[in-house]
């Protein structure tokens, strides 16, 4: 019987450790990226996400571990031979060159013919919705247009892997919203594999197939955006994506975890409990079904499609939940209410490995 061949991820990062001045900024990082997948490295400033990107690109050398493309190490390949495209927050277009010349800069360095360069410019300008901009000067473009040209320049040499470091960080809210969708559409349309660095959870949710949450030089969780939001694995991951109902476990007894918010049945021994806001129901009249806790509305924030509502329980503990802003008017601050916590909303969380 012929043995099955184990499928190898397109990009593999194995045991990467990187130190600066004796301080480890990356500690044993492992990550696998499939062909055609967009992975977002999400985390706060200083967590190591940009350093990891630079190690993969070859701009930094790790003390330990390696980077593998289709199973082969790229350790001996200099940056310009790895075939990776790089795009940064600062689009850094050449101000003295036309849009066409900016896009073809990398192609010229590789000795592409003039015909090939012209064809590639036309193709990419159509892809980024800037057809006819060949002769425009970069100074005449908006911030969003400049960033799309920077993307086209990164794509021109047909990279095997696209790497984006906070590409939308310098743009205002409206442009960022549009570019989020544009970036994902363009990358997916080409079928490119991409690593996207950001500290913004909305960018990560809108762009990624999977998100790697980083903290203090380690990856705490890798999951699809929906799975990360519904079931974060650690307290840090939950809080970083905006989920506030996180309570350390004080003690365990008979399969129940005790916290300052109450006791909850769990299948494992967790370090903390998340009470997911999506599983908390609010009523101004106490219901007679399920676990009902009385409290008062302590604060409320309008967030567009939802209200972020704080309920202070009689124990003094506060829980946050979301109410649709399109339904009935929300209760007033100070109103007495009751909340019901669905069993699936109680999520045990552990310590990152």
N, C-alpha and C positions, 0 to 999 in steps of 0.2 A: 504493500500500500504506500503510495507516494505521500510524503509528509507535506502538510500545508505550509506555504511560505507566509511568515508573519508580515503583515502590511506595515510599511514604514511611513511615518508622517513625512510630509514634504519638508518641513523645517523642524528640527529638534534642537532644543537647548538642554544640555545635560550638566547638572552640578556646577553651574557658573557661580564663582565667587570672585568678587572684585573689591579691593581695598584702596583707600586713599589716605595716606598719612597714618597707616596702621589701623584705620577704622574700616570695618567691613560695610560697604554700601550695598553689596549683593551677597547673599549667604545661601549657597547651594541651590540656585534657581534651576528648576526643571520645567520645561514647557514644550508642548508639541502643537504644531500648526498644520492643518491639512491644506492640500492644494485648493486654491480658490476661496479660502476662508479669510474673513476679516476678524482679527483678534485685537481687542482694545486692552491696553495696559492702563488700568485706572487706579489712581491713588493720589495722595496729597503731595505737595512739594517736598522733595527730599527723601521720598520713599524708595528711589532707585529705578524708576521706570525709564527715564531718559538714559541713564547709564546702561541699562539692559539693552535698550535700542542701539546704543553706540557700540556695545560689545558685539551684537549680532552683525552690525554693519561693518565691523572691523576697525572702527575709529578708536576703540579701547581694547586692550589685551587683558583677558582675565588671568588671575593667579591660578585658578583651578577651573576645570570643566572645559567644555567645548561646544561648538556650534556645528550642526550637520545639515546639509542640504541634500535631500533624496538619499540619505544614509551616508553620505561622504563628508568628511571633515573639511571645513573651509579655513582652518587655522593658518595654513600656509599661503592663502590667497590674499593679496593686498586689496584695499577697498575698491579700486577701480576695476578689478578683475572679478569681483563677486557678482556683478550684474544686478545690483540692487539699486532701486530708485529712492532718493531721499527728498523729503519735503518738510520744511520747517515753518514755524510760526511767522518768521520774517521771510516773506516771499523772495526778497533780494533779487529782483529782476535787474538786469543790466540796463541802466537808464539811457545809455547811448546807443542801444540796439533796438530795432523794431521788434514787434511782437513775434514775427516770423523768425527773426534771428535769435531771439531769446529761446524760442522753442527748439530750434535746430542746433543750439550750441553743443549739446552732447553728441549729436549725430555727426557734426563736423569733426569733432575730436576723434571720432571713430572712422573717419574717412568715407562717410556716406556720399553718394553722388548727389549732384544738384537736383536731379529729377526725383530721387528718393526723398530728399529733404522737402521739396515742394509738396509732394504727395502726402507726406506725413503731416505737414502743417495743416493742409486742407482737412485731412481726416480728423485731426485732434481738435481743431477749432470748431468743427461741426459737433464733435462729441461734447465739448464744454459749452455749447450754445454761444459761441463767439465767431461764427462764420463771417468772413469778410474783414476781420481785424488784422490781417497780415501786416499791413504797413503802419498800423497805429503806433504811437509812442507810448511807453508805459506810464508817463506822467499824465496822460489823458484818461486813464482807467480808474474806476472806483476800486475800493479795497477788495471787494468780492471778485471783481474781474481780474485784478492782479493775482489773487490767490488761485483762480482757475487757470490762468496762464502758467503760474508756477507748477500747478498740477500737470498741465500739458507738457511742460518742459521735463518733468520727472518721468512722464510716460513715453516720451518720444523715442528713447533708445530701446523700448520694449523690455523693461526690467523683468526679472524672474520673481522679484519680491519688491513691493512698495512699502516704504517705511515713512510714517508721518508723525512728526513730533509737535503736538499742540498746534495743528495747522490753522485752527480757527480762533486762536486765543486773542488775536489783535483786532478781531471784527466785532461790530456791535451786534445787539441781539437779533435784529431782523435779518441781517446778512448771515449770521451764524445759523439761524434756523433754516434758511434756504440752502446754505452750503452743506449742512449736515446731510440733507436728502440728496443733494447733487453728488457729493463724494461717494456715498454708498452706491447710488445708481451707476455712476461712471465705473467704479471699481468692479461692480458685479457685471456690468455690460461687457467689460473686457475679459472677465474671468480671472482677475489677478488675485494673487495672495497678498495680504496686507497686514502690517502691524501698525496700530494707531495708538499713540500715546496721548492721554488727556487726564486732567484732574476733574473734568466736568461729567457728572453722571448722565446728564441729558444727552450729551454728545455720544457717550459710550452706548447708551440704550438705543439711540437712533441709528448708529452706524454699525455696531458690531454683530457678528454671528455668535461670538462668545466673548466674555469679559474676564480678564485676569485681574483680580483685586490685589494690589500690592500695598504692603505696609512694612516699614523699617527693613527694607532689603529682602523681603520674602513675599512669596505669593500665598495669600490666605485662601483664595477660592478661585476656581475657573468654572464658569457656567454660562449658559445662554442668558441674555438679559432678563427674560421672563422668569427663569428659574432662580436667578440671583435675587430678583425682587421678591419673589414668593417665598423662597427658603434660603436666606443667607446663612452661611455655615458658621460664622464667627460674629462676636459682638462688634468688632471693628467694621466688618463688611456691612453689617446691618446699619450701623450708625453713619457710615460714610455715604451710603446711598439714601440717607434721609429718614430712616426708620428709627424712631426715638423711644419706643416702648421696650427698652432692653434693661433687664434686671438680673444682677448676679445671683447665683444660687447660693443660699445660706447653708442649707442642709438637705439631706435626702432621708426619706423614711417611707417604707412600704410602697415604693414606686412613685412617690410624689416628691416634687422638688419645691422646697420652701423658698420664697422670695419676699421682699417687702410688699409686693403687690398681691400676695396670696400664695396658696399651694396649688400645684398643677400636676396632673398625671403625666408621666413621661415614660418612654420605652428605654431610654438610655440614661446615663449619668452625665448631665450637662454641666458646663461652667456657668452658663447664663441662659435666660429664657427671653425670647422675643414674643410679645403679644402683637401680632400683625394688625395694623389699623384696618386692613381690608376685611377682617373677621370680627370687628366690633360693631354691634348694632346699638343704636341710640333710641330711647323712647322717653317721653315726658310722663308716661304713665307706666308704673311698674307692671311688667308682664309676669305670668305665673309659669312660664316654661323656661328651662335651661338655667344656667348660672347667671343670676342677676345681681348687679352691684349698684348701690345708690351713690349719687354724687351730685356735684354742681358744675355748671359750665364756668371754667376759670378763665379761658381766653379763647379767642377765635380770630383767624386770619383768612381773608379772602385771597384765594390763589387761582383765580380764573375759573376753571371748570369745577373746582371744589372749594369748600371751606376746610381749613385745618382747625380742628376743634379740640381743645384741651378740657378734659373732664377730671376734676379733683374729687377723688373718692373720700368717703368718710374717714378712712384711715390716714388721709393726708397725701397719699400717693396720686400722682397725675398720670393719666393715659391720654394719648392722642389718637384721634380717629379722623376719617375724612367723610364729608357729606357733600353730595352733589349740589352745586349752586343753581341747578335748573329745577330742582324739586321744590317742595314746600319751603317757606322761609325758615331759616335755622332758629333754634332757641336763642334767647338773649343771654348775654353773660350774666351769671348769677342765678340762672334758672335751675331748679331742682330737676334732675333727670335720673334715669337708670340706664345702665349699659348691660348688654349681654355679650359674653365672649364665646364665640364658637370654638369647639374643641380643636378644629384644624388651624385656628389662629395662634395656638400655643406652639411655638417652634423652639426646640432645644438646640443650643449652640455650644460648640466645643472650642478648644484651643488649637490654633493653627499648628500643623506639623513642622 
